[in-house]
Amino acid sequence: MTEDALSVFRTEVADWLDRHCPASQRQPIVREEQIWGGRRRVFPSDDARKWFEACRDKGYTAPDWPVAYGGAGLDAEQEKILKQEMARLGCRPPLYCQGLWMLGPALLVYGSEDQKREHLGAICRGEIRWAQGYSEPSAGSDLANLKTKAEDCGDHFLVNGTKIWTTKADEADWIFCLVRTRDAAPKQAGISFLLIDMASEGVSTSPIELISGDSEFCQTFFDNVRVPKRNLVGAINEGWAVAKELLNHERKMMAAFEGMLEKPAMALLELAHYAVGVSEDGRLADPELRSDIVSHLMRETAIAQMGERIYRQGKAGQMDARLPLLMKYLGTSQAQVKDELILAALGGEGLSMDDESVASEGVRKMVKQWAFNKSLTIAGGTSEVQLNIIAKRALGMASGERRS
Ligand SMILES: Cc1cc2nc3c(=O)[nH]c(=O)nc-3n(C[C@H](O)[C@H](O)[C@H](O)COP(=O)(O)OP(=O)(O)OC[C@H]3O[C@@H](n4cnc5c(N)ncnc54)[C@H](O)[C@@H]3O)c2cc1C
């Protein structure tokens, strides 16, 4: 697209957003008001419903997906403009969903035409909520060690086994799963990728509590679950390729995940000024904290610039494939450094996430976020494993890479 055409597009998008995004949906998102879609979806308000429906009808829940599958068919430049204009107005993301972030992009590559038509539109329209069934008690980083078995029974598979750490599977309608369809060496060669309706007989879940006190994930059990053959994505025993494609998208999502979470009531610097105070020359009163915050902000800028570099290289068709590998590790570790700085600034007030006599609600939320964000460097592949991948693929060193 020419610069002129992009400029016209920007004006149209800004105008559309201004007309369709209610003022209440331009406020920072709070966790309870995120819209995850699904058969049991609820909208926290009429405005939230209107905003979601406007985006859904325009294809803006999945802006870069083809129009035929419910997206808006935007190219990379247009999508970036949409994101910029939404950020400028403070528009909330219309939909949160593992189907959008992970399954959809993998289906676009590996799904059959029937699967794309059945599932992609339902994701964009927020009708079906998906969970991810990869990890098992003995298969996390070493994902290919998975044991959940899918037996070929003619027109269907019979699935038996268990998946663990399945985020919100108890609220999901469907789950995408890696299953073992044959014993093979290497282990990756006997894995298939299946789509399973959570309403199928024999599927059950049991919640697991996180350190933050929330129960974000559960263990999911499959007991003689019949899964129609048409729910196999890609070829039998070749699910590892689908799994890896999906993991690429999961890493991308995880790198940016902190940005999708509820924002603290105050930005880091503002909070530090408020909590620690300023000296006579107007600088943060605690020099050590000041220095740590400056380092953090410089690194944050460097990471953002690296993201921009990746985007520009992609646009020019000159992507250095090593760079995106770094983003999950950098993005998630950076989020945790920020949490530590918030806690350092809060001092004694930051000692409790549930005691009202110690801290206000806003502060307790920040402490809870600190606890929750511990999971960012585990979910989607641990930092240690990411470093192995970087060592091997970006630096050409030998490593014990797994979950890739
Ligand atoms: C909040 C959260 C949500 C999640 N949601 C989902 C979900 O929806 N679906 C799903 O399938 N899974 C989910 N997971 C699971 C996640 O993918 C796994 O926890 C992760 O892959 C690590 O596996 P594990 O927990 O079995 O740890 P392990 O693999 O047992 O690792 C334990 C420790 O050993 C280290 N380690 C392991 N292998 C190596 C190696 N080769 N080199 C160096 N160090 C190594 C790890 O870094 C880690 O510190 C979620 C996890 C979290 C925390």
The ligand as a MOL file (V3000), in Angstrom:
LIG
                    3D

  0  0  0     0  0            999 V3000
M  V30 BEGIN CTAB
M  V30 COUNTS 53 58 0 0 0
M  V30 BEGIN ATOM
M  V30 1 C 0.1740 -19.9790 34.3730 0
M  V30 2 C 0.4480 -21.1800 33.5270 0
M  V30 3 C -0.4560 -21.5340 32.5570 0
M  V30 4 C -0.2290 -22.6650 31.7820 0
M  V30 5 N -1.1920 -23.0080 30.8680 0
M  V30 6 C -1.0370 -24.1290 30.1450 0
M  V30 7 C -2.0700 -24.5490 29.2530 0
M  V30 8 O -3.1020 -23.8980 29.1190 0
M  V30 9 N -1.8880 -25.6940 28.5890 0
M  V30 10 C -0.7560 -26.4570 28.6870 0
M  V30 11 O -0.6510 -27.4630 28.0190 0
M  V30 12 N 0.2360 -26.0970 29.5490 0
M  V30 13 C 0.1210 -24.9580 30.2800 0
M  V30 14 N 1.0990 -24.5790 31.1530 0
M  V30 15 C 2.2400 -25.4730 31.3680 0
M  V30 16 C 3.5650 -24.9520 30.8570 0
M  V30 17 O 3.6680 -25.0250 29.4690 0
M  V30 18 C 4.6320 -25.8060 31.5500 0
M  V30 19 O 4.5610 -25.5220 32.9370 0
M  V30 20 C 6.0200 -25.5280 31.0460 0
M  V30 21 O 6.1800 -25.9680 29.7330 0
M  V30 22 C 7.0910 -26.2220 31.9330 0
M  V30 23 O 6.8090 -27.5550 32.1060 0
M  V30 24 P 6.7380 -28.2110 33.5710 0
M  V30 25 O 5.8590 -27.3540 34.4180 0
M  V30 26 O 6.3990 -29.6390 33.4330 0
M  V30 27 O 8.2100 -28.0310 34.1390 0
M  V30 28 P 9.4920 -28.9970 33.8470 0
M  V30 29 O 9.5830 -29.2570 32.3900 0
M  V30 30 O 9.3470 -30.1680 34.7730 0
M  V30 31 O 10.6590 -28.0800 34.2990 0
M  V30 32 C 11.0520 -27.9380 35.6660 0
M  V30 33 C 12.2930 -27.0650 35.7080 0
M  V30 34 O 13.3600 -27.7090 34.9780 0
M  V30 35 C 13.8750 -26.8190 33.9820 0
M  V30 36 N 14.2340 -27.5660 32.7850 0
M  V30 37 C 13.5330 -28.5710 32.1950 0
M  V30 38 N 14.1670 -29.0170 31.0900 0
M  V30 39 C 15.2840 -28.2580 30.9600 0
M  V30 40 C 16.3520 -28.2290 30.0140 0
M  V30 41 N 16.3780 -29.0480 28.9640 0
M  V30 42 N 17.3540 -27.3280 30.2030 0
M  V30 43 C 17.3350 -26.4550 31.2720 0
M  V30 44 N 16.3270 -26.4530 32.2130 0
M  V30 45 C 15.3310 -27.3500 32.0450 0
M  V30 46 C 12.7270 -25.8840 33.6680 0
M  V30 47 O 13.1950 -24.6610 33.1300 0
M  V30 48 C 12.0740 -25.7170 35.0380 0
M  V30 49 O 12.7660 -24.7200 35.7740 0
M  V30 50 C 0.9310 -23.4520 31.9530 0
M  V30 51 C 1.8660 -23.0820 32.9270 0
M  V30 52 C 1.6330 -21.9760 33.7090 0
M  V30 53 C 2.6370 -21.6070 34.7640 0
M  V30 END ATOM
M  V30 BEGIN BOND
M  V30 1 1 1 2
M  V30 2 1 2 3
M  V30 3 2 2 52
M  V30 4 2 3 4
M  V30 5 1 4 5
M  V30 6 1 4 50
M  V30 7 2 5 6
M  V30 8 1 6 7
M  V30 9 1 6 13
M  V30 10 2 7 8
M  V30 11 1 7 9
M  V30 12 1 9 10
M  V30 13 2 10 11
M  V30 14 1 10 12
M  V30 15 2 12 13
M  V30 16 1 13 14
M  V30 17 1 14 15
M  V30 18 1 14 50
M  V30 19 1 15 16
M  V30 20 1 16 17
M  V30 21 1 16 18
M  V30 22 1 18 19
M  V30 23 1 18 20
M  V30 24 1 20 21
M  V30 25 1 20 22
M  V30 26 1 22 23
M  V30 27 1 23 24
M  V30 28 2 24 25
M  V30 29 1 24 26
M  V30 30 1 24 27
M  V30 31 1 27 28
M  V30 32 2 28 29
M  V30 33 1 28 30
M  V30 34 1 28 31
M  V30 35 1 31 32
M  V30 36 1 32 33
M  V30 37 1 33 34
M  V30 38 1 33 48
M  V30 39 1 34 35
M  V30 40 1 35 36
M  V30 41 1 35 46
M  V30 42 1 36 37
M  V30 43 1 36 45
M  V30 44 2 37 38
M  V30 45 1 38 39
M  V30 46 1 39 40
M  V30 47 2 39 45
M  V30 48 1 40 41
M  V30 49 2 40 42
M  V30 50 1 42 43
M  V30 51 2 43 44
M  V30 52 1 44 45
M  V30 53 1 46 47
M  V30 54 1 46 48
M  V30 55 1 48 49
M  V30 56 2 50 51
M  V30 57 1 51 52
M  V30 58 1 52 53
M  V30 END BOND
M  V30 END CTAB
M  END
